[in-house]
């Protein structure tokens, strides 16, 4: 780590800005003298403590070379400066030095308490101003730091707190700066919006799910094994005691859609823990013999048929004040009959685009769809390089993301235990929204 700027050679000036961002601006001349070679760089802003003894206070910051800064001065976002507790004219020593490590945040779940009447407006505002509020924001973390100690300050808003973050803080062995960028998946958790949840789990049992390009614990498995792993993780979660889940059903689909739990076309109320055993038992039917016995036509993949059945169940059985939720586990390989090459892969007949149908369901009935992708195109082509262009075999993660996006749902790239746990554990206390 090398010192770049300090109060011994530069004058600190607050820079007017409507929002809080961890930003420091320097002139090109001073940047060149300090050895900065790029137009911006993440660094650490440090302040001498008020009283002798404690360590210096340190904050992550982005240093930007700017033509409107006078040489010999350094400008700092006025809200960031105030948040640090430093005031212009403060006699304490301050300094800026290079960061030991800069790590992009891959995905994060942040929590923001809101009054019920402001939820929709706040979510829309955060989505519209995502770049302004989040992109290139940064946080300093130290080894052993607890996620509960992290906060993201917002000007004119309450601070955001963190429920989950990737990379996991446990993996950070040295002081580092975590950075939000354009690719960071941001999910907002709002506590207690609805009184309960009525949930339908939708499982892809089509022929493409037999392809063995699903990686788990370093081993190749069939995609359908990935579904069963995800289902088992789901049903291990405490869905009854302390949860908002009121009623549940499970559907499996190929070209058609059939009930997996219960066998009747209905939803069952969750009354006691013993039901979880019955639900987990139903997962055993997710195999070739079990799907044949259920009457699932595996020669096609028609996601829209499954979504329609799930939507009908929710419209018929969901309680009036409950949240309506679908969890879709699939490879996304939904293909239309008008494909030019019908000799390979799966041919699918569907009168509805799944994403458009999901959007309509969300608009008409308030149904949200969380999607879990089983495998992806890159992994498939890694094991089957000669299968490029095979209709109905290649996973379509983009379609699953679109279905989730159109319904204010979350889109998970794999049936990861930690990610699934966050969805299902949080059902008991609130609702999640992607900030796209």
N, C-alpha and C positions, 0 to 999 in steps of 0.2 A: 504494500500500500504506500502510495506516495502523496505528499501534500501538494495540492494544486494552487489553492488560494488561501489567504488568511487576512485577518484584520490588521496585520502589521504593514501590509502593502496595498490594500484596497479599501475603499469606502463602501459600506453597505447601504443600499437604498431600497425601500419597499417599492414594488412594482404593482400598480393598480390592475386588478383582475376581478371579474364578477364571481368566479368560482375558485375554490381551494384546489390547487394542484401543487405537487412537490417539485417546483421549477425554479431554477436559478439561471440568470442570464448574464453573460459576460461578453466583452468586446472581442473581436477577432485578434486584436493586438495582444491582449492579455492571455487569450487562449493559446496563441502561438508561443508566447513566452513560457506558459505553463506546460507546453508539450502536448496539448490536445490536438489530435489529428482528424477527428470527426466532428460533424456539426452538432452532435449531441452525445452525451455520455452519462451513464448512471454513476453517481458518486455518493459520498456520505458527508452530510453537513453536521459539524460538531460544534458544541457550545460549552465553554468553560462553566462549571457549576457555580451557583451563587455563593456557596460556602465551601471552604477547603475540606477535602476528604473524599466526597463522592466522586464517582467517575464522570467523565464528560458526558453530556447528553448528546445522543447521536440520532440522526434522521436520514432516511433514504431520500435522494433528490436526483432530478434530471438536470444536468447542466447543458444549456443551450447557447450556442454562439449566435449573437444577434448584432445587426448593424446599427441598431438604435441605442446601443449602450456606449456611454462615453468611457474611453480607456481610463483606468485608474479607479473605476467603480464596479460594483457588482449589484445587480438587481435581483430581488427575491420576491416571489408571489406574496402579496401583502397578507393574505389569509394564512398561508403556510408559515410565514414569519411570525404572525401573531399566535398561531397554534403551537409553535415551538417555545413560546414564552420569552422570545427575544424582542427587544424594542429598539428602534433607531436611537442612537445615542447611548445605548447600553455599553458600559465600559468592559464588559466581559470579553475575553478573547474568543474568537470564532475561527473556524477553518473549514476547508473543503478538501477531502482527499479521495483517492480512487477506491472503488469498491473491490473487495477480495473476490466476489463472485456475483454474477447477475443471472437470475433464473426466471424464465418465463412461467407464468401461472397457466397451467393447462385447463383446469376447470375449478370452479369454486361455488359453494353455496353460501350466500350471505343472508343474514336475517335483519329485518327492518320492521319494528313494531309500528302499526298504523291503526288509526281509527277506521272502523268498518266502512264509513261513507267515502273514504279517500283512496281506497285500494286501487280501483280501476284507473283513476286519474294518475296516481303515482306510478303505476306500472307502465302506462302509456308514455309518461314523461321520461322515465328512465330509459325506455327503449328508444325513444326519439333522440335523447341526448346521451346515448350510450358512449360515444366517442369522447364527448366533453367530460362526462362524469367518471369514466373508468379507464379508457385506453391511455396507456403510458403513465398511469398512476403507479406508485411504487411503495414498498414497505420494507423496512429493515428487520431481519429476523436473526436471532442468535441460537446457537445449538442448545437443545433442550427446552426451547420455548414452547409453551402450551398454546394451542389454537385459540383458547378462550382469552388469551392476552392480546390477540390481534384485533385491531379495529381499523376501519377505513373512514376517516372523517369526511363529512360533506358540508359544504357551506350552505347554511339556511335549512339544514336537515339534521335529524338525529344521526349519530354515527351508525355505520353498518358493522355488525358483528359477524363472525365466521362460524359456520356449522361444519364445513368440510372444505378442504383445499388439496389440490394436487399440483405439484408434488407434496407428499406427506411431510410434515415438519420433522418427523422422526428421521427421515433420510438426509436431512441437512446437518452436516457435521461441523461446518464452520460458518462464521458470520457471512450473511449473503443478503442481497436485495432481490425481493420477489417483485415481478413486473407484470401488470395487466397489459396484454397486447390485443391486436385485432382478432386473434384466433382463440382467445380465452373464452371458454364456455362459462357464462355467468348465469346462475340460477338464484332467484330471489325467493326466500322463504318468508311467508306471511303467517304469523300465528293465528289460529282459531278464526277462520273465516266462515266455515260451515259447521253445522252441528254434528254431522256424520258423513260417512262415505259409503256409497253403494258401488261395488266393483265387479267388473267382468274381466276375467283373464282370457285372452285370445291367443291360441297356440297354433303355429304353423306346422302341419303334419304332412305337407305335400312331398312328392317324390324327391324334389331337390334337397330336402332336409337329410337325405341319406348320404350326401356327398361328405367325404371325410376331410374337410379343410378347417375344422374348428379346433383351435389350439387351447389347451387347458392343462396347467401344471406341466408344461413342456411336452405334452403328448398330442398327437393328431387324433381327433375323434370325429364322429359324424355330427353334423349340425343338430340333428335331433337329440343327441346327447347333451349338447349345449343348452337346448330348451329344457331338458329334464333337470339339469344342474340348476338353472335359473329358477325353475318351478320349486325345486326342493328348498332353495334358499328363501324363496318367497314364503312357502308354507311353514318354514321353521320360525319365521318371525311371529311374534306374539300378536296375532290378529284379533284376539278376543279381549282379554283383560287389559284395560288401560288404552284401548284403541278406539278409533272412531268408526271402524268398519262395521256397518250394520248388516249388510247382506252381500252375498258373493255368488258367482257362477263362473264356470270355466267352459270354454268352447274350443274345439279343435277343428281345423279346416284344411281342405285341399282345394279341389274344384267346388266342392260343396262344404257346408258347415254342419257340425254335429255337436251335441252336448257332451261334455266330458264330466262335468259335475254341476248339478245333479244330472241323472240320466233324463229326467223330465225337462221340458222346456219351461224352466222357471228359475228364480233366484231363491236361495235359502238364507234365512236369517242366521247370523252367527250368535248362538246362544251360550255354548260352553266349549271348553277346550277339546272335548272328545271329538268334535266335528273336524278338527284339524287332521286327525288320523284318517278319517274317511276321505278328506280332500287329498291328502298325500297319497293315499292308496290309488286314487284315480290317475295319478301321474304314471303308474305302471302300464296303463293302456297306451301310452305314447310310444309305440313301437309298431313294426309292420303287422304283426298278428293282431294286436289290440286295435289298431286303426281299421283293419279289415273287418273285425268283429263289430266295430261301431258304425261301419258303413261309410267311411270316409273315402271319397274318390281322390286318390293320390296322383292322378295323371295331369292335374292342373293346379294352378295357384291363383285363387280369386279372393284377394283380401277383402274386397268390397262386400262379398257375401257374408263373411264372418262379421264385419263391422255392422252390417244391417241387422243381423241376428242379435248382436250385443246391444245395439241401440234399442231394438224392440224390447229386449229384456229390461233395460234400464227405464225405458218409458213406462213399462207396465208395472214394475215392482219397486222402483226407487221411491223413497219417502220424499215428501214435498220439499223439505228444507235441507236435504242431504246433497252432497256433492256427487255427481255422476262421473265415474272413472272407468276407462278401459286400459288394460295393460296388454300391449301387443308384442309377442315374441315371435320373430320371423327373420328370414334372410332377405325379405323384401323383394324376392324374385317374382313379382307380379307382372305378367306379360299379356298383351292383347292379341286377339286372334288375327288381327290384320298384319301381324309380323310377316315379312316377306319370305323368310325361310321357315317353313313349318315342319321340316323333316327332322329337326333337332330340338332338344330341350323340351320344355313343357309349353303347350299351347293353351292359352287361357281365354275363355269367353267372359266378358264382363261388360255390363252396360254402364258402369260408373267407374270413373277414375277414383282410386281409394282416397287420395288426398282431397279431391273435391267433395267426395261424400263425407269425409271426416269434417271438413270445413262446414258443410251444411248441418251436420249433427251438432257441432259446437254452437252454431248460430241459433238453431231451432230449439235445442234441448239443453244447451249448456254442458254437453259431454266433453270431457278432456281425455286425450289419448296419450299415454306414455308408451314409447316404443323402445324395445331392446333388440339391437341388431345381433344376429347370429352369423359370424364370419363377415368378410368383406371382399371386394373385388381383387385387391392386391394379394391377399392370402390365397384366394382361389387360383389366381394365375401363377402364383409361386409353385403350387403343387400340380397344376394342370396348365402348363404354358401353351399347349396346343389347342386348348379349348376356348381361346379368345373368340368372342362373338357368339358363343353358345347361348341361345335364347332360353331363359327359364332356369339356367344353372348358375349364372353369375349373380352374386348378392347385390342388392340395390339399396345401399345404406342411405343414399340421397332421398329415395322415396319415403323411407321411414322417418327421416329427419323432417321432411315436408309435412307428413301426417301429424307429427307432434307439434310442429311449429304452427300449423293452421288451427290447432285446438288448445293452444297455451299449455301444451304438455312438455315433458322432458324426453330427450332422445339420448339413450345410452348406447355407446359404441360396442359394448360387449356385456355379457351377463356377469359383470364383475361383482363379487360379493359385497364389497364396501359400498359401491354405487347403488346396488339394489337395496341394501339395508337402509340407506339414507331415505330412499323413496318410501319404503314401507314403515319404517320407524316414525317418520315425520307425519304419516297419516293420522297419528293420534293427537297431534298438537297443531297442525296447520296445513297450509297449501303452498306448493312450489310453482314458480313461474319463471320461464326462461327469459332472460333479457337479451334479445337478439338485435 
